[in-house]
Amino acid sequence: MQVCEIMRHDPVVCFPDDTAEVAARTMREHGTGILPVVRRNSGGQVIGVVTDRDLCLRVVGEGRDPLAVQVAECMTSAPVCCGPRDDIQYALLLMREHQVRRLPVVDSDYRIGGVVCLSNLVNSYLAAETLVETLRATCYPVHRELTVSR
């Protein structure tokens, strides 16, 4: 099965010069937790993504004014993406490896065509074990050695 068969087509997007408040309001109005960030007048070329978590941690959590912070200041640049013709197993692999639950779906010029989310995969007739494995990988932090300086 290909990503294009299960992705959400024509997702709502935002621009890097939009404010964090505009991005949050757009997410609320459209019931989404991710907005691909596209360059203006580029035909939808993706340059980043902003998530509800980005807004919470990088704006609100830092005591910054959502009316003054631009999306470019809190977005994730160069996001992990997949293509519409990629196999959904590949999308799952990307999600697991990069610990993300949502992937922008882009063409060869990085123009946005959709978004595939873990929730899209739930209804895709994948084996339950595959979904659980991916959910585990995206929910738990990667264990890294911590260095304590004294």
PyRosetta script that sets phi, psi and omega in degrees:
from pyrosetta import init, pose_from_sequence

init()
pose = pose_from_sequence("MQVCEIMRHDPVVCFPDDTAEVAARTMREHGTGILPVVRRNSGGQVIGVVTDRDLCLRVVGEGRDPLAVQVAECMTSAPVCCGPRDDIQYALLLMREHQVRRLPVVDSDYRIGGVVCLSNLVNSYLAAETLVETLRATCYPVHRELTVSR")
pose.set_psi(1, 139.5)
pose.set_omega(1, -178.6)
pose.set_phi(2, -97.3)
pose.set_psi(2, 155.2)
pose.set_omega(2, -179.2)
pose.set_phi(3, -56.0)
pose.set_psi(3, -39.9)
pose.set_omega(3, -177.4)
pose.set_phi(4, -60.9)
pose.set_psi(4, -20.5)
pose.set_omega(4, -179.6)
pose.set_phi(5, -77.3)
pose.set_psi(5, -20.1)
pose.set_omega(5, -175.9)
pose.set_phi(6, -125.1)
pose.set_psi(6, -9.3)
pose.set_omega(6, -175.8)
pose.set_phi(7, -70.9)
pose.set_psi(7, 160.8)
pose.set_omega(7, 171.7)
pose.set_phi(8, -85.1)
pose.set_psi(8, 117.5)
pose.set_omega(8, -176.9)
pose.set_phi(9, -80.4)
pose.set_psi(9, 154.4)
pose.set_omega(9, 175.4)
pose.set_phi(10, 46.5)
pose.set_psi(10, 62.2)
pose.set_omega(10, -178.6)
pose.set_phi(11, -70.1)
pose.set_psi(11, 157.2)
pose.set_omega(11, 173.7)
pose.set_phi(12, -70.7)
pose.set_psi(12, 140.9)
pose.set_omega(12, -177.7)
pose.set_phi(13, -126.5)
pose.set_psi(13, 172.5)
pose.set_omega(13, 171.0)
pose.set_phi(14, -138.1)
pose.set_psi(14, 175.2)
pose.set_omega(14, -177.5)
pose.set_phi(15, -113.6)
pose.set_psi(15, 155.4)
pose.set_omega(15, -177.1)
pose.set_phi(16, -62.8)
pose.set_psi(16, -25.3)
pose.set_omega(16, 180.0)
pose.set_phi(17, -92.7)
pose.set_psi(17, 1.3)
pose.set_omega(17, 171.5)
pose.set_phi(18, -66.6)
pose.set_psi(18, 154.4)
pose.set_omega(18, 176.5)
pose.set_phi(19, -82.6)
pose.set_psi(19, 160.9)
pose.set_omega(19, 176.1)
pose.set_phi(20, -60.0)
pose.set_psi(20, -35.1)
pose.set_omega(20, 178.8)
pose.set_phi(21, -64.1)
pose.set_psi(21, -42.1)
pose.set_omega(21, 177.7)
pose.set_phi(22, -63.1)
pose.set_psi(22, -43.4)
pose.set_omega(22, 179.0)
pose.set_phi(23, -62.3)
pose.set_psi(23, -44.6)
pose.set_omega(23, 179.9)
pose.set_phi(24, -63.4)
pose.set_psi(24, -43.0)
pose.set_omega(24, 179.2)
pose.set_phi(25, -64.2)
pose.set_psi(25, -40.7)
pose.set_omega(25, 178.3)
pose.set_phi(26, -62.6)
pose.set_psi(26, -43.9)
pose.set_omega(26, 177.4)
pose.set_phi(27, -59.2)
pose.set_psi(27, -45.5)
pose.set_omega(27, -179.5)
pose.set_phi(28, -62.8)
pose.set_psi(28, -46.1)
pose.set_omega(28, -177.6)
pose.set_phi(29, -64.0)
pose.set_psi(29, -30.9)
pose.set_omega(29, -175.6)
pose.set_phi(30, -107.0)
pose.set_psi(30, 2.7)
pose.set_omega(30, 176.5)
pose.set_phi(31, 61.7)
pose.set_psi(31, 42.8)
pose.set_omega(31, 179.8)
pose.set_phi(32, -128.6)
pose.set_psi(32, 156.9)
pose.set_omega(32, 178.1)
pose.set_phi(33, -109.3)
pose.set_psi(33, 6.5)
pose.set_omega(33, -179.7)
pose.set_phi(34, -144.6)
pose.set_psi(34, 141.5)
pose.set_omega(34, 172.7)
pose.set_phi(35, -129.6)
pose.set_psi(35, 119.9)
pose.set_omega(35, 169.9)
pose.set_phi(36, -62.9)
pose.set_psi(36, 139.3)
pose.set_omega(36, 177.8)
pose.set_phi(37, -101.7)
pose.set_psi(37, 121.5)
pose.set_omega(37, -176.2)
pose.set_phi(38, -117.8)
pose.set_psi(38, 148.1)
pose.set_omega(38, 176.7)
pose.set_phi(39, -70.9)
pose.set_psi(39, 134.4)
pose.set_omega(39, 178.2)
pose.set_phi(40, -59.5)
pose.set_psi(40, 144.3)
pose.set_omega(40, 176.3)
pose.set_phi(41, 55.4)
pose.set_psi(41, 34.2)
pose.set_omega(41, -178.6)
pose.set_phi(42, -115.4)
pose.set_psi(42, 2.5)
pose.set_omega(42, -176.3)
pose.set_phi(43, 76.2)
pose.set_psi(43, 18.8)
pose.set_omega(43, 176.4)
pose.set_phi(44, 94.8)
pose.set_psi(44, 26.7)
pose.set_omega(44, -179.8)
pose.set_phi(45, -71.6)
pose.set_psi(45, 121.6)
pose.set_omega(45, -176.2)
pose.set_phi(46, -77.3)
pose.set_psi(46, 128.5)
pose.set_omega(46, 175.9)
pose.set_phi(47, -119.2)
pose.set_psi(47, -5.3)
pose.set_omega(47, 179.6)
pose.set_phi(48, 179.2)
pose.set_psi(48, -178.2)
pose.set_omega(48, 171.6)
pose.set_phi(49, -138.3)
pose.set_psi(49, 149.5)
pose.set_omega(49, 171.7)
pose.set_phi(50, -125.6)
pose.set_psi(50, 133.2)
pose.set_omega(50, -179.0)
pose.set_phi(51, -115.2)
pose.set_psi(51, 166.0)
pose.set_omega(51, 175.7)
pose.set_phi(52, -59.3)
pose.set_psi(52, -34.4)
pose.set_omega(52, 178.0)
pose.set_phi(53, -66.9)
pose.set_psi(53, -40.6)
pose.set_omega(53, 176.2)
pose.set_phi(54, -58.0)
pose.set_psi(54, -45.7)
pose.set_omega(54, -178.7)
pose.set_phi(55, -64.6)
pose.set_psi(55, -39.9)
pose.set_omega(55, -179.8)
pose.set_phi(56, -66.9)
pose.set_psi(56, -50.5)
pose.set_omega(56, -173.8)
pose.set_phi(57, -81.3)
pose.set_psi(57, -40.3)
pose.set_omega(57, -173.6)
pose.set_phi(58, -90.5)
pose.set_psi(58, -11.9)
pose.set_omega(58, 179.0)
pose.set_phi(59, -118.6)
pose.set_psi(59, -71.2)
pose.set_omega(59, -176.5)
pose.set_phi(60, -62.0)
pose.set_psi(60, -46.3)
pose.set_omega(60, -178.3)
pose.set_phi(61, -63.5)
pose.set_psi(61, -22.4)
pose.set_omega(61, 178.4)
pose.set_phi(62, -99.7)
pose.set_psi(62, 7.0)
pose.set_omega(62, 177.2)
pose.set_phi(63, 69.3)
pose.set_psi(63, 25.1)
pose.set_omega(63, -179.3)
pose.set_phi(64, -89.4)
pose.set_psi(64, 155.4)
pose.set_omega(64, -178.3)
pose.set_phi(65, -82.5)
pose.set_psi(65, 113.2)
pose.set_omega(65, -179.8)
pose.set_phi(66, -60.6)
pose.set_psi(66, -20.4)
pose.set_omega(66, 177.9)
pose.set_phi(67, -80.2)
pose.set_psi(67, -16.3)
pose.set_omega(67, -177.2)
pose.set_phi(68, -108.6)
pose.set_psi(68, -22.9)
pose.set_omega(68, -177.5)
pose.set_phi(69, -82.2)
pose.set_psi(69, 127.8)
pose.set_omega(69, 176.1)
pose.set_phi(70, -85.2)
pose.set_psi(70, 151.3)
pose.set_omega(70, 179.4)
pose.set_phi(71, -53.9)
pose.set_psi(71, -37.5)
pose.set_omega(71, 180.0)
pose.set_phi(72, -56.7)
pose.set_psi(72, -26.1)
pose.set_omega(72, -178.4)
pose.set_phi(73, -82.6)
pose.set_psi(73, -16.0)
pose.set_omega(73, -175.9)
pose.set_phi(74, -127.9)
pose.set_psi(74, 0.0)
pose.set_omega(74, -179.6)
pose.set_phi(75, -80.1)
pose.set_psi(75, 165.4)
pose.set_omega(75, 170.7)
pose.set_phi(76, -94.8)
pose.set_psi(76, 117.3)
pose.set_omega(76, 179.4)
pose.set_phi(77, -79.9)
pose.set_psi(77, 156.0)
pose.set_omega(77, 177.7)
pose.set_phi(78, 47.5)
pose.set_psi(78, 61.2)
pose.set_omega(78, -177.4)
pose.set_phi(79, -69.9)
pose.set_psi(79, 158.4)
pose.set_omega(79, 174.0)
pose.set_phi(80, -71.4)
pose.set_psi(80, 128.2)
pose.set_omega(80, -177.5)
pose.set_phi(81, -130.3)
pose.set_psi(81, 163.9)
pose.set_omega(81, 171.5)
pose.set_phi(82, -133.0)
pose.set_psi(82, 172.2)
pose.set_omega(82, 180.0)
pose.set_phi(83, -103.6)
pose.set_psi(83, 159.8)
pose.set_omega(83, -177.8)
pose.set_phi(84, -64.0)
pose.set_psi(84, -28.0)
pose.set_omega(84, -179.0)
pose.set_phi(85, -93.7)
pose.set_psi(85, 0.3)
pose.set_omega(85, 176.8)
pose.set_phi(86, -66.7)
pose.set_psi(86, 148.3)
pose.set_omega(86, 176.1)
pose.set_phi(87, -70.7)
pose.set_psi(87, 144.8)
pose.set_omega(87, -178.9)
pose.set_phi(88, -64.1)
pose.set_psi(88, -24.3)
pose.set_omega(88, 175.5)
pose.set_phi(89, -63.9)
pose.set_psi(89, -35.5)
pose.set_omega(89, 177.1)
pose.set_phi(90, -67.2)
pose.set_psi(90, -42.1)
pose.set_omega(90, 177.3)
pose.set_phi(91, -60.2)
pose.set_psi(91, -42.2)
pose.set_omega(91, 177.1)
pose.set_phi(92, -61.5)
pose.set_psi(92, -41.8)
pose.set_omega(92, 178.7)
pose.set_phi(93, -60.9)
pose.set_psi(93, -45.2)
pose.set_omega(93, 177.8)
pose.set_phi(94, -60.7)
pose.set_psi(94, -43.4)
pose.set_omega(94, 179.2)
pose.set_phi(95, -60.3)
pose.set_psi(95, -45.1)
pose.set_omega(95, -179.7)
pose.set_phi(96, -65.2)
pose.set_psi(96, -48.9)
pose.set_omega(96, -176.6)
pose.set_phi(97, -63.3)
pose.set_psi(97, -35.4)
pose.set_omega(97, -174.9)
pose.set_phi(98, -105.9)
pose.set_psi(98, 3.3)
pose.set_omega(98, 179.0)
pose.set_phi(99, 52.5)
pose.set_psi(99, 52.6)
pose.set_omega(99, 175.7)
pose.set_phi(100, -126.8)
pose.set_psi(100, 152.6)
pose.set_omega(100, -179.5)
pose.set_phi(101, -107.0)
pose.set_psi(101, -4.5)
pose.set_omega(101, -177.1)
pose.set_phi(102, -140.4)
pose.set_psi(102, 139.1)
pose.set_omega(102, 179.4)
pose.set_phi(103, -129.4)
pose.set_psi(103, 128.9)
pose.set_omega(103, 168.9)
pose.set_phi(104, -65.4)
pose.set_psi(104, 142.8)
pose.set_omega(104, 177.0)
pose.set_phi(105, -108.2)
pose.set_psi(105, 118.6)
pose.set_omega(105, -172.9)
pose.set_phi(106, -126.9)
pose.set_psi(106, 158.5)
pose.set_omega(106, 174.7)
pose.set_phi(107, -87.3)
pose.set_psi(107, -172.5)
pose.set_omega(107, -175.8)
pose.set_phi(108, -66.0)
pose.set_psi(108, -18.1)
pose.set_omega(108, 176.8)
pose.set_phi(109, -100.4)
pose.set_psi(109, 14.3)
pose.set_omega(109, -179.8)
pose.set_phi(110, 63.4)
pose.set_psi(110, 28.1)
pose.set_omega(110, 173.4)
pose.set_phi(111, -85.9)
pose.set_psi(111, 136.5)
pose.set_omega(111, -175.4)
pose.set_phi(112, -69.4)
pose.set_psi(112, 135.9)
pose.set_omega(112, 176.3)
pose.set_phi(113, -126.0)
pose.set_psi(113, -20.4)
pose.set_omega(113, -179.0)
pose.set_phi(114, 179.1)
pose.set_psi(114, -175.0)
pose.set_omega(114, 175.2)
pose.set_phi(115, -137.9)
pose.set_psi(115, 136.4)
pose.set_omega(115, 173.6)
pose.set_phi(116, -113.9)
pose.set_psi(116, 130.6)
pose.set_omega(116, -177.2)
pose.set_phi(117, -119.7)
pose.set_psi(117, 158.8)
pose.set_omega(117, 176.1)
pose.set_phi(118, -54.8)
pose.set_psi(118, -35.9)
pose.set_omega(118, 179.4)
pose.set_phi(119, -64.7)
pose.set_psi(119, -30.8)
pose.set_omega(119, 175.2)
pose.set_phi(120, -64.6)
pose.set_psi(120, -35.0)
pose.set_omega(120, -176.5)
pose.set_phi(121, -72.8)
pose.set_psi(121, -24.4)
pose.set_omega(121, -179.5)
pose.set_phi(122, -60.1)
pose.set_psi(122, -36.8)
pose.set_omega(122, -178.4)
pose.set_phi(123, -94.3)
pose.set_psi(123, 17.0)
pose.set_omega(123, -173.7)
pose.set_phi(124, -101.6)
pose.set_psi(124, 11.8)
pose.set_omega(124, 177.2)
pose.set_phi(125, 66.8)
pose.set_psi(125, 26.1)
pose.set_omega(125, 173.5)
pose.set_phi(126, -77.0)
pose.set_psi(126, 156.8)
pose.set_omega(126, 176.7)
pose.set_phi(127, -63.1)
pose.set_psi(127, 139.0)
pose.set_omega(127, -179.4)
pose.set_phi(128, -55.9)
pose.set_psi(128, -37.3)
pose.set_omega(128, -179.3)
pose.set_phi(129, -62.3)
pose.set_psi(129, -38.1)
pose.set_omega(129, 179.5)
pose.set_phi(130, -64.5)
pose.set_psi(130, -43.9)
pose.set_omega(130, 179.4)
pose.set_phi(131, -65.8)
pose.set_psi(131, -42.9)
pose.set_omega(131, 179.6)
pose.set_phi(132, -63.3)
pose.set_psi(132, -42.0)
pose.set_omega(132, 178.6)
pose.set_phi(133, -60.1)
pose.set_psi(133, -43.1)
pose.set_omega(133, 179.9)
pose.set_phi(134, -68.5)
pose.set_psi(134, -42.6)
pose.set_omega(134, 178.5)
pose.set_phi(135, -61.3)
pose.set_psi(135, -43.3)
pose.set_omega(135, 177.3)
pose.set_phi(136, -59.6)
pose.set_psi(136, -45.4)
pose.set_omega(136, -176.6)
pose.set_phi(137, -65.5)
pose.set_psi(137, -30.0)
pose.set_omega(137, -178.3)
pose.set_phi(138, -90.5)
pose.set_psi(138, -14.0)
pose.set_omega(138, -176.7)
pose.set_phi(139, -95.3)
pose.set_psi(139, -29.9)
pose.set_omega(139, -174.2)
pose.set_phi(140, -104.9)
pose.set_psi(140, 137.4)
pose.set_omega(140, -179.8)
pose.set_phi(141, -65.6)
pose.set_psi(141, 149.8)
pose.set_omega(141, 175.4)
pose.set_phi(142, -70.4)
pose.set_psi(142, 132.4)
pose.set_omega(142, 179.4)
pose.set_phi(143, -78.7)
pose.set_psi(143, 119.2)
pose.set_omega(143, 178.2)
pose.set_phi(144, -123.4)
pose.set_psi(144, 152.4)
pose.set_omega(144, 176.6)
pose.set_phi(145, -67.2)
pose.set_psi(145, 132.8)
pose.set_omega(145, 178.0)
pose.set_phi(146, -100.2)
pose.set_psi(146, 136.8)
pose.set_omega(146, 177.4)
pose.set_phi(147, -106.1)
pose.set_psi(147, 125.6)
pose.set_omega(147, 179.3)
pose.set_phi(148, -104.4)
pose.set_psi(148, 122.7)
pose.set_omega(148, 177.7)
pose.set_phi(149, -97.8)
pose.set_psi(149, 141.5)
pose.set_omega(149, -178.4)
pose.set_phi(150, -117.6)
pose.dump_pdb("model.pdb")
